[in-house]
Amino acid sequence: MEVNKILNRAKHLNGLSRDEILDLLAVQDEATLAEIFKVAGEVKERVFGKSICIFAPLYLTNECINNCLYCGFRVDNRLLKRKTLSPDEILKEAEVLSRQGHKRVLLVSAENPKAASAERIVEIVDTIYKRTPLKTISVNMAPLSEEEFGVLNKSKIWAYQSFQETYSPSQYKRLHPKVRKADYDWRFSTMERALSSGIKHVGMGVLFGLYDYKFEVLALTDHINSLKEKFGVYPYNISIPRLHPALGAVLTEAPYPVSDEELKKVVAILRLALPKVDIALSTRESKKLRDEMTTIGITQMSAGSRTSPEGYATPGLEYDKSQFAIDDIRTIDEIVQELNKKGLTAEISYEE
């Protein structure tokens, strides 16, 4: 294994081959890992400069038809208080985020065909743009048919986002009993349907901790490269959430735990493999780890996040409505100040 040769090639923004990804995933030596992190940080700065894009999730509903064993929103969870926001409540949430300084939001919805249909999302997006100062809206919602994606594309969303959760078909089947989400192939083909419909930007990711992280990284990059070959585009971002506790979830611990150092290695390898793709890190992770990641390859961070409907309008009352627990509770102002101390620049809006 010639790690130095791989890193020298990666410095020139040439990405990584499948074998090179495997070689870097196998690295355990601390000194070699430190060099991988260093080069990944250099590549990040060369492509993205010192900018970190800031956003916030806005949850529309926690009423879900699925039964994902790791999620607080699962349909069989009797501990969760269910809530679907009305149009006025959605605007109230958006207005709170605007007052906090946010310009860029990610609308998040549990899988609920009635509360979060493509038609309703189009109406919500258009209303937020018209009645608030928010500038960039993306959507994380259930996979749609190509026809439904065509409807969604009528709105002015920046991007559509969906995660495979895990690329292991057998593990996927165990973790997703009941209804539509149990169909691995339907979910795997989501991005093809979205791109075929005309959606311009897509966001991808896996939930680390559900299966072996090395397998997931390789499968994710394989998936991304196959989409690039077919459609000529990379995803606009990759998200790397790690499984954290959720109220009423069946899984109380990750089946395949991923340590902080392993997650840092994941970020570094993805940065080297896909040098021009944004990588996003959520508030699931600790303040310390998130700050470290900004020098390794992260280019997007959520700030002041709440993971429940009405979480911004009713702070402190949202836990029993939340999808998962948050670790980094800093406000957007606190995160911007910390980035500035490190010589980094917080980008609040993200526009072409």
Secondary structure, DSSP 4 states (H G I P E B T S, - for coil): --HHHHHHHHTTT----HHHHHHHHT---HHHHHHHHHHHHHHHHHHHTTEEEEEEEEEEE---S---TT-TT-TT-SSSPP-B--HHHHHHHHHHHHHHT--EEEEEE-S-TTTT-HHHHHHHHHHHHHHS---EEEEE-----HHHHHHHTTS--S-EE---B-S-HHHHHHH--STGGG-HHHHHTHHHHHHHHT---EEEEB-BTSS-HHHHHHHHHHHHHHHHHHHS---SEEE--B----TT-S-SS-SS---HHHHHHHHHHHHHHSTTSEEEE-TTS-HHHHHHHTTTT--EEE-S---STTTTTSTTS-GGG-SS--S----HHHHHHHHHHTT-EEE-----
